[in-house]
Amino acid sequence: MNIQVCDKNEIKTNIENYYKKSMECLNQNKIEEGLNYAFKIHMITNSKIKIPYLAILYIEYGHDIKDLLMIEKGIFLLKENKEELKKNFNEFQILYNLANGYLYYYTLTNQKFRGSENIVLTIKNYYNESLMKNKTRLLKSNTLTNLGNLYHELNRFFDALECYEKSLKCNPDYGMTYYNKGILLKKYALIMNNDLSLIYDAYLCFEKTLKDETIHPQVKYSANREIKTIKKYFDIELLKKEHDLNIKEEYKHDTKFEKFYHEFCMKNRLYINICDYCQKCDRSYGDRECIKKMTVKIDVTLEKDPFLILSSYLNQIKMEFASSRLYLILSQYPKNNLKFIHENVTMIETYSYELNNINIQLLKDSFNNFYNILDKIAYFINEYCELGEKKSKIYFKNIWYSKFNYQSSKKSIIRDELNIDNPYLSALIDITEDLNWGDKKILNMIRNTITHKYLNIQLYNQDENNKSISPEELLKNTIDLAKIVRNVIIYTICFVDYEENKNNKENSFKIKALEVPNILK
């Protein structure tokens, strides 16, 4: 029997009450009782007000009870009524819940495509759109946590950790973020050879999870289990002691520029360094990552040692990154006193409001050089994986594919040689998809404009075709690109280390190569 209510305000009040009670039941793991409240909303007739509430409940309960059809129903309701819903509801909330629906679909099915739609790209697009439109601190924290969870699922550990850090700045008490960050820090500790300081950081995250009284019972149980496991294998006091020993003293800089340079790198996480997330220990300073080891045949000569050859490539990549980073930081240094350079260049007034000065040019060159590094990493991958691609056809955007389609990620087929179990390879391919078809495609467009056309830097940008942008937009995009390239370099190093660890176990006739000689550095 349908529930008949005449007054519109009364309908809305009833729906909101049923929705609130249903979500409370979900958080308390009272699934059957919560679904009864959802059913009461469903039975209210002649009201479009119920659609977003019902859709969210379908998505959240579908995720909890692993009901794929229920999740799809929630997605359908939100997508079909998106424009109508925007009249009465905040768009960022609709986008956030759509992203959640697709994320739950992806984690349940592990399918990258839903028809012709790339689910992973769709999730990221919805979350990022929601973040741009959202001014609500708590929902922003939820969005960043869920986006971090997606990156974690895609093995983009450094990207995930950055999302968790941003989430905690929005909501320092959010238990779900602490729990997910703790799980990720345990993986970080493994990458850092069971680093005790990181294990202690993970332990602290699980403790902070339990302080959130709104946390789901299952998450509370899991956090307690993680704490017990750490206590079982480690002495907490010893972990704390190791953690405190690693806390760095304040850096002393020889010049003001060196101080500015270091602070800029730390603020934007621009060191090629796995440990720079914490910014508490000496290891967080500088470009420290390199290939730890490689296995080579016993009779190989020094000149043909693949470890030395590939390390030489990597040395050049790291130095080009350092050079590009220097251009970026120089362009922002307030006391660089370089204006004499552009003041001695004769220019014609074009009345286009275009900005031409040496700092803008440094920023353009920095952007272009950062992007060029990606193609050099593709060359490194081609050599290491012995893909046999012609040098003239090696680009980061297509090195992973035996068949590459500019318009479609689904029609681009991963090479058979790269269908291997390596979490860092999947991270590299996912970044490539962001640049080719996802929300980072804008970086590709800017690079092509700088390289092959003319990119005008104007005080106020009104060009939707990316032929002109403001200095602030160029700076933001350059830092964004620098962080992507930094992560790509680290994921590439981790990819090689992961493969070499497998090789060590599989090939007893091989030996570890020596450290890179200084002459090749």
C-alpha positions as CSV (number, residue, x, y, z in Angstrom):
1,M,0.0,0.0,0.0
2,N,1.4,3.4,-1.0
3,I,2.0,6.1,1.6
4,Q,-0.1,9.1,0.6
5,V,1.0,12.5,1.8
6,C,-0.4,15.7,0.4
7,D,1.7,18.5,1.8
8,K,5.0,18.9,-0.1
9,N,6.9,20.1,3.0
10,E,5.6,17.1,4.9
11,I,6.7,14.8,2.2
12,K,10.2,16.3,2.3
13,T,10.4,16.1,6.1
14,N,9.3,12.4,6.0
15,I,11.8,11.5,3.4
16,E,14.6,13.2,5.2
17,N,13.7,11.5,8.5
18,Y,13.5,8.1,6.8
19,Y,16.9,8.7,5.1
20,K,18.6,9.8,8.3
21,K,17.3,6.8,10.2
22,S,18.3,4.5,7.3
23,M,21.9,5.9,7.3
24,E,22.1,5.5,11.1
25,C,21.2,1.9,10.8
26,L,23.8,1.4,8.0
27,N,26.5,2.9,10.3
28,Q,25.4,0.6,13.1
29,N,25.3,-2.4,10.8
30,K,21.5,-2.8,11.2
31,I,21.0,-3.7,7.6
32,E,17.5,-5.1,7.6
33,E,16.1,-2.2,9.7
34,G,17.8,0.3,7.5
35,L,16.4,-1.2,4.3
36,N,12.9,-1.0,5.7
37,Y,13.3,2.8,6.0
38,A,14.6,2.9,2.4
39,F,11.6,1.0,1.3
40,K,9.3,3.6,3.0
41,I,11.0,6.3,0.9
42,H,10.5,4.1,-2.2
43,M,6.8,3.8,-1.5
44,I,6.1,7.5,-1.4
45,T,4.5,8.4,-4.7
46,N,4.5,11.5,-7.0
47,S,7.6,13.0,-5.6
48,K,10.9,13.7,-7.3
49,I,12.3,14.9,-4.0
50,K,12.9,11.2,-3.0
51,I,15.2,10.4,-6.0
52,P,18.6,11.6,-4.6
53,Y,17.9,10.1,-1.1
54,L,16.8,6.8,-2.6
55,A,19.7,6.7,-5.1
56,I,22.3,7.3,-2.3
57,L,20.7,4.5,-0.2
58,Y,20.8,2.1,-3.1
59,I,24.5,2.9,-3.7
60,E,25.5,2.7,0.0
61,Y,23.5,-0.4,0.9
62,G,24.5,-2.0,-2.4
63,H,28.1,-1.6,-1.4
64,D,27.6,-2.9,2.1
65,I,25.7,-6.1,1.1
66,K,27.6,-6.4,-2.2
67,D,24.5,-6.1,-4.4
68,L,25.7,-4.9,-7.8
69,L,22.2,-4.4,-9.2
70,M,21.3,-2.1,-6.3
71,I,24.4,0.0,-6.9
72,E,23.6,0.3,-10.7
73,K,20.1,1.3,-9.8
74,G,21.4,4.2,-7.7
75,I,23.8,5.3,-10.4
76,F,21.0,5.2,-13.0
77,L,18.7,7.4,-10.8
78,L,21.4,10.0,-10.3
79,K,22.5,10.1,-13.9
80,E,19.0,10.2,-15.4
81,N,17.9,13.0,-13.1
82,K,21.1,14.9,-12.8
83,E,20.0,18.1,-14.5
84,E,16.6,18.2,-12.7
85,L,18.3,17.4,-9.3
86,K,20.7,20.4,-9.7
87,K,17.7,22.7,-9.3
88,N,17.2,21.7,-5.7
89,F,20.4,20.0,-4.6
90,N,24.1,20.9,-4.5
91,E,25.8,19.6,-7.7
92,F,29.0,18.6,-5.7
93,Q,26.9,16.2,-3.6
94,I,25.4,14.6,-6.8
95,L,28.9,14.2,-8.3
96,Y,30.3,12.8,-5.0
97,N,27.6,10.1,-4.8
98,L,27.9,9.3,-8.5
99,A,31.7,8.8,-8.0
100,N,30.9,6.6,-5.0
101,G,28.6,4.4,-7.0
102,Y,31.1,3.9,-9.7
103,L,33.9,3.2,-7.2
104,Y,31.8,0.5,-5.4
105,Y,31.0,-1.0,-8.8
106,Y,34.7,-1.1,-9.7
107,T,35.8,-2.6,-6.4
108,L,33.1,-5.3,-6.6
109,T,33.6,-6.3,-10.2
110,N,37.3,-5.3,-10.8
111,Q,36.1,-4.4,-14.3
112,K,37.7,-1.3,-15.8
113,F,35.0,-0.8,-18.4
114,R,31.2,-0.7,-18.2
115,G,30.2,-0.9,-21.8
116,S,32.4,1.7,-23.6
117,E,32.8,3.7,-20.4
118,N,36.2,3.7,-18.6
119,I,35.0,3.4,-15.0
120,V,38.3,4.4,-13.4
121,L,38.5,7.7,-15.4
122,T,34.8,8.4,-14.7
123,I,35.3,8.0,-10.9
124,K,38.3,10.4,-10.9
125,N,36.4,12.9,-13.1
126,Y,33.4,12.9,-10.8
127,Y,35.5,13.2,-7.6
128,N,37.6,16.0,-9.0
129,E,34.6,17.9,-10.3
130,S,33.0,17.5,-6.9
131,L,36.1,18.9,-5.2
132,M,36.2,21.9,-7.5
133,K,32.6,22.8,-6.8
134,N,32.5,21.9,-3.1
135,K,33.1,24.4,-0.3
136,T,32.0,22.0,2.5
137,R,34.9,21.0,4.7
138,L,33.6,17.6,5.9
139,L,32.3,16.4,2.5
140,K,35.6,17.5,0.9
141,S,37.4,15.3,3.5
142,N,35.2,12.3,2.5
143,T,35.8,12.9,-1.2
144,L,39.6,13.1,-0.8
145,T,39.5,9.9,1.3
146,N,37.6,8.0,-1.3
147,L,39.8,9.3,-4.1
148,G,42.8,8.2,-2.1
149,N,41.2,4.8,-1.7
150,L,40.8,4.6,-5.5
151,Y,44.5,5.5,-6.0
152,H,45.4,2.9,-3.4
153,E,43.4,0.3,-5.3
154,L,45.3,1.3,-8.5
155,N,48.6,0.9,-6.6
156,R,49.3,4.7,-6.9
157,F,50.5,4.7,-3.3
158,F,52.1,8.1,-3.3
159,D,49.0,9.8,-4.9
160,A,46.8,8.0,-2.3
161,L,48.9,9.3,0.6
162,E,48.7,12.8,-0.6
163,C,44.9,12.6,-0.8
164,Y,44.7,11.3,2.8
165,E,47.0,14.1,4.0
166,K,44.7,16.7,2.3
167,S,41.6,15.0,3.8
168,L,43.0,15.3,7.3
169,K,43.7,19.0,6.8
170,C,39.9,19.4,6.1
171,N,38.8,17.1,8.9
172,P,41.6,16.3,11.4
173,D,39.3,13.9,13.4
174,Y,38.0,11.7,10.5
175,G,38.6,8.1,11.5
176,M,38.1,6.6,8.1
177,T,41.0,8.6,6.7
178,Y,43.3,7.6,9.6
179,Y,42.4,3.9,9.1
180,N,43.1,4.0,5.3
181,K,46.3,6.0,5.9
182,G,47.5,3.4,8.4
183,I,46.9,0.6,6.0
184,L,48.9,2.4,3.3
185,L,51.7,3.3,5.7
186,K,52.2,-0.4,6.4
187,K,52.8,-0.8,2.7
188,Y,55.1,2.2,2.7
189,A,57.1,0.5,5.5
190,L,57.6,-2.6,3.3
191,I,58.8,-0.5,0.4
192,M,61.3,1.1,2.9
193,N,62.5,-2.3,4.1
194,N,60.2,-2.6,7.2
195,D,61.0,0.9,8.4
196,L,60.2,1.0,12.1
197,S,59.3,4.7,12.1
198,L,56.6,4.2,9.5
199,I,55.2,1.2,11.3
200,Y,54.9,3.4,14.4
201,D,53.1,6.1,12.3
202,A,50.7,3.4,11.1
203,Y,50.1,2.4,14.7
204,L,49.3,6.0,15.6
205,C,46.8,6.2,12.7
206,F,44.9,3.1,13.9
207,E,44.8,4.5,17.4
208,K,43.3,7.8,16.1
209,T,40.8,5.8,14.1
210,L,39.3,4.5,17.4
211,K,38.9,8.0,18.7
212,D,36.2,8.8,16.1
213,E,33.0,7.8,17.8
214,T,31.1,7.8,14.4
215,I,33.3,5.1,12.9
216,H,31.6,2.1,11.4
217,P,31.8,-1.0,13.7
218,Q,33.6,-3.1,11.1
219,V,36.3,-0.4,10.7
220,K,36.6,-0.2,14.5
221,Y,37.1,-4.0,14.6
222,S,39.7,-3.9,11.8
223,A,41.6,-1.0,13.5
224,N,41.7,-2.9,16.8
225,R,43.0,-6.0,14.9
226,E,45.8,-4.0,13.2
227,I,46.9,-2.6,16.6
228,K,47.0,-6.1,18.1
229,T,49.0,-7.4,15.1
230,I,51.6,-4.6,15.5
231,K,51.9,-5.1,19.2
232,K,52.4,-8.8,18.6
233,Y,55.4,-8.4,16.5
234,F,56.9,-5.1,17.7
235,D,57.7,-3.4,21.0
236,I,55.7,-0.1,20.9
237,E,58.3,1.7,23.1
238,L,61.1,0.7,20.8
239,L,59.1,1.8,17.7
240,K,58.5,5.2,19.4
241,K,62.1,5.6,20.2
242,E,63.1,4.8,16.6
243,H,60.5,7.2,15.4
244,D,61.7,10.0,17.7
245,L,65.3,9.5,16.7
246,N,64.5,10.1,13.0
247,I,63.0,13.5,13.7
248,K,65.3,16.0,11.9
249,E,66.7,19.2,13.3
250,E,66.0,22.4,11.4
251,Y,67.9,22.7,8.2
252,K,70.6,25.3,7.9
253,H,70.9,26.9,4.5
254,D,73.9,28.8,3.1
255,T,71.8,31.3,1.1
256,K,68.3,32.7,1.0
257,F,67.7,31.1,-2.4
258,E,68.7,27.6,-1.0
259,K,66.2,28.1,1.8
260,F,63.5,29.2,-0.6
261,Y,64.3,26.2,-3.0
262,H,64.1,23.7,-0.2
263,E,60.9,25.0,1.3
264,F,59.3,25.1,-2.2
265,C,60.3,21.5,-2.8
266,M,59.0,20.3,0.6
267,K,55.7,22.2,0.4
268,N,54.9,20.8,-3.1
269,R,56.6,17.4,-2.5
270,L,59.0,17.8,-5.5
271,Y,61.9,15.7,-4.3
272,I,62.3,12.3,-5.9
273,N,62.0,10.7,-2.5
274,I,59.6,8.0,-1.1
275,C,60.1,9.4,2.4
276,D,59.1,13.0,1.7
277,Y,55.5,12.6,2.8
278,C,56.4,12.9,6.5
279,Q,58.9,15.7,6.2
280,K,60.2,14.8,9.6
281,C,63.5,13.0,9.0
282,D,66.7,13.6,7.2
283,R,65.7,11.0,4.5
284,S,62.9,13.3,3.3
285,Y,65.5,15.8,1.9
286,G,66.9,15.4,-1.7
287,D,66.4,13.1,-4.7
288,R,67.5,9.9,-3.1
289,E,65.7,7.2,-5.0
290,C,67.7,4.9,-7.4
291,I,67.6,1.3,-8.6
292,K,68.7,-0.7,-5.6
293,K,70.0,-3.8,-7.5
294,M,69.7,-5.8,-10.7
295,T,70.5,-9.3,-11.6
296,V,73.0,-9.9,-14.4
297,K,74.7,-12.9,-15.9
298,I,78.0,-13.9,-14.4
299,D,80.0,-13.4,-17.6
300,V,78.7,-9.9,-18.5
301,T,81.3,-7.2,-19.0
302,L,81.2,-3.9,-17.2
303,E,80.5,-2.0,-20.4
304,K,77.4,-4.1,-21.1
305,D,76.2,-4.4,-17.5
306,P,72.4,-3.5,-17.8
307,F,72.4,-2.2,-14.3
308,L,75.1,0.4,-15.1
309,I,73.6,1.3,-18.4
310,L,70.0,1.8,-17.1
311,S,71.3,3.6,-14.0
312,S,73.1,6.0,-16.4
313,Y,69.8,6.7,-18.1
314,L,68.1,7.2,-14.8
315,N,70.9,9.6,-13.6
316,Q,70.2,11.8,-16.7
317,I,66.4,11.6,-16.0
318,K,66.9,12.7,-12.4
319,M,69.3,15.6,-13.4
320,E,66.8,16.8,-16.0
321,F,64.1,16.7,-13.4
322,A,66.3,18.7,-11.1
323,S,67.0,21.2,-13.9
324,S,63.3,21.6,-14.7
325,R,62.5,22.0,-11.0
326,L,65.2,24.8,-10.8
327,Y,63.6,26.7,-13.7
328,L,60.2,26.4,-11.9
329,I,61.5,27.6,-8.6
330,L,63.6,30.4,-10.2
331,S,60.5,31.7,-11.9
332,Q,58.8,32.1,-8.5
333,Y,61.8,33.4,-6.5
334,P,60.9,37.0,-5.6
335,K,64.6,38.2,-5.5
336,N,66.0,36.6,-8.7
337,N,66.7,40.0,-10.3
338,L,66.5,38.7,-13.8
339,K,64.4,41.4,-15.3
340,F,67.4,42.9,-17.1
341,I,67.2,40.0,-19.5
342,H,63.7,40.7,-20.9
343,E,64.2,44.5,-20.6
344,N,67.0,44.2,-23.2
345,V,64.7,42.3,-25.7
346,T,63.0,44.5,-28.2
347,M,59.3,43.5,-28.6
348,I,56.5,44.8,-30.7
349,E,53.3,45.8,-29.0
350,T,50.6,43.4,-30.2
351,Y,47.7,44.7,-28.1
352,S,46.9,41.1,-27.1
353,Y,47.5,41.7,-23.3
354,E,50.2,39.0,-23.6
355,L,52.8,38.8,-20.8
356,N,56.4,38.4,-21.9
357,N,59.1,38.3,-19.3
358,I,61.9,36.0,-18.3
359,N,60.0,34.5,-15.4
360,I,57.1,33.5,-17.6
361,Q,59.6,32.0,-20.1
362,L,61.3,30.0,-17.3
363,L,57.9,28.6,-16.3
364,K,57.1,27.6,-19.9
365,D,60.5,26.0,-20.3
366,S,60.1,24.2,-17.0
367,F,56.7,22.8,-18.1
368,N,58.0,21.7,-21.4
369,N,61.1,20.1,-19.9
370,F,59.1,18.2,-17.3
371,Y,56.9,16.7,-20.0
372,N,59.9,15.7,-22.1
373,I,61.1,13.6,-19.2
374,L,58.1,11.3,-19.6
375,D,59.3,10.3,-23.1
376,K,62.7,9.5,-21.7
377,I,61.1,7.3,-19.1
378,A,59.3,5.6,-22.0
379,Y,62.8,5.0,-23.6
380,F,64.0,3.5,-20.3
381,I,61.0,1.2,-20.2
382,N,61.6,0.1,-23.8
383,E,65.2,-0.8,-22.9
384,Y,64.5,-2.5,-19.6
385,C,61.5,-4.6,-20.8
386,E,63.2,-5.2,-24.2
387,L,60.1,-4.1,-26.1
388,G,62.0,-3.6,-29.3
389,E,60.1,-0.4,-30.2
390,K,61.7,1.8,-32.8
391,K,63.4,4.9,-31.3
392,S,61.3,7.3,-33.5
393,K,58.1,5.8,-32.1
394,I,58.9,5.8,-28.4
395,Y,56.5,8.1,-26.4
396,F,55.2,7.9,-22.9
397,K,51.6,8.1,-24.1
398,N,51.8,4.9,-26.2
399,I,54.8,2.8,-25.1
400,W,52.5,0.5,-23.0
401,Y,50.2,-0.4,-25.9
402,S,50.6,-2.9,-28.9
403,K,47.6,-1.0,-30.4
404,F,47.1,2.7,-29.4
405,N,43.9,4.7,-30.1
406,Y,44.1,8.4,-29.5
407,Q,40.3,8.6,-28.9
408,S,39.6,5.5,-26.8
409,S,41.3,3.8,-23.8
410,K,39.2,0.7,-24.4
411,K,40.5,0.4,-28.0
412,S,44.1,0.7,-26.8
413,I,45.5,-2.7,-26.0
414,I,48.3,-3.4,-23.5
415,R,51.3,-5.2,-24.8
416,D,51.6,-8.9,-24.0
417,E,55.1,-8.3,-22.6
418,L,53.6,-5.9,-20.0
419,N,50.8,-8.2,-18.9
420,I,52.8,-9.0,-15.7
421,D,52.0,-9.0,-12.0
422,N,53.7,-5.7,-10.9
423,P,51.7,-3.1,-8.9
424,Y,54.0,-0.2,-10.0
425,L,53.5,-1.0,-13.7
426,S,49.7,-0.7,-13.3
427,A,50.3,2.7,-11.5
428,L,52.4,3.9,-14.5
429,I,49.7,2.8,-17.0
430,D,47.0,4.5,-15.0
431,I,48.9,7.8,-15.0
432,T,49.3,7.5,-18.8
433,E,45.5,7.1,-19.1
434,D,45.0,10.2,-17.0
435,L,47.2,12.2,-19.4
436,N,45.8,10.6,-22.6
437,W,42.0,10.5,-21.9
438,G,41.4,11.6,-18.3
439,D,41.3,14.8,-16.2
440,K,45.1,15.4,-16.8
441,K,44.6,15.7,-20.6
442,I,44.8,19.4,-20.2
443,L,48.6,19.0,-19.5
444,N,49.0,17.2,-22.8
445,M,47.2,20.0,-24.6
446,I,49.3,22.8,-23.0
447,R,52.5,20.9,-23.8
448,N,51.4,20.6,-27.5
449,T,50.6,24.3,-27.6
450,I,53.9,25.3,-26.1
451,T,55.9,23.0,-28.3
452,H,54.1,23.3,-31.7
453,K,52.1,26.5,-31.5
454,Y,52.1,29.6,-29.3
455,L,50.9,29.8,-25.7
456,N,50.0,33.3,-24.7
457,I,50.2,34.1,-21.0
458,Q,47.6,36.8,-20.2
459,L,46.7,38.5,-17.0
460,Y,43.1,37.4,-17.3
461,N,42.4,34.2,-19.4
462,Q,39.3,34.1,-21.4
463,D,40.4,31.5,-24.0
464,E,38.7,28.2,-23.7
465,N,40.9,26.6,-26.4
466,N,44.0,26.6,-24.1
467,K,45.9,28.9,-26.5
468,S,46.2,31.4,-23.7
469,I,46.2,31.0,-19.9
470,S,46.9,33.1,-16.9
471,P,50.2,33.0,-15.1
472,E,48.5,31.5,-12.0
473,E,47.0,28.7,-14.2
474,L,50.4,28.0,-15.8
475,L,52.1,27.8,-12.4
476,K,49.4,25.5,-11.0
477,N,49.6,23.2,-14.1
478,T,53.4,23.2,-14.0
479,I,53.5,22.1,-10.3
480,D,50.8,19.5,-11.1
481,L,52.9,18.1,-14.0
482,A,56.1,18.2,-11.9
483,K,54.4,16.1,-9.2
484,I,53.2,13.6,-11.8
485,V,56.7,13.3,-13.3
486,R,58.2,12.9,-9.9
487,N,55.8,10.1,-9.1
488,V,56.4,8.5,-12.5
489,I,60.1,8.4,-11.8
490,I,59.6,6.8,-8.4
491,Y,57.1,4.3,-9.7
492,T,59.5,3.4,-12.5
493,I,62.3,2.7,-9.9
494,C,59.9,0.7,-7.8
495,F,58.8,-1.2,-10.9
496,V,62.4,-2.3,-11.6
497,D,63.1,-3.2,-8.0
498,Y,60.0,-5.3,-7.9
499,E,60.9,-7.2,-11.1
500,E,64.5,-7.7,-9.9
501,N,63.3,-9.1,-6.6
502,K,61.3,-11.7,-8.6
503,N,64.4,-12.4,-10.8
504,N,66.5,-13.0,-7.7
505,K,64.1,-15.7,-6.6
506,E,63.8,-17.3,-10.1
507,N,67.4,-17.2,-11.4
508,S,70.1,-18.7,-9.3
509,F,72.7,-18.4,-12.2
510,K,72.6,-14.6,-11.9
511,I,74.4,-12.3,-9.4
512,K,73.8,-8.8,-8.1
513,A,75.5,-6.0,-10.0
514,L,77.7,-3.5,-8.1
515,E,76.8,0.0,-7.2
516,V,76.9,2.6,-10.0
517,P,80.5,4.0,-10.4
518,N,80.8,7.7,-9.8
519,I,82.1,8.1,-13.3
520,L,78.6,7.3,-14.6
521,K,76.7,9.5,-12.2
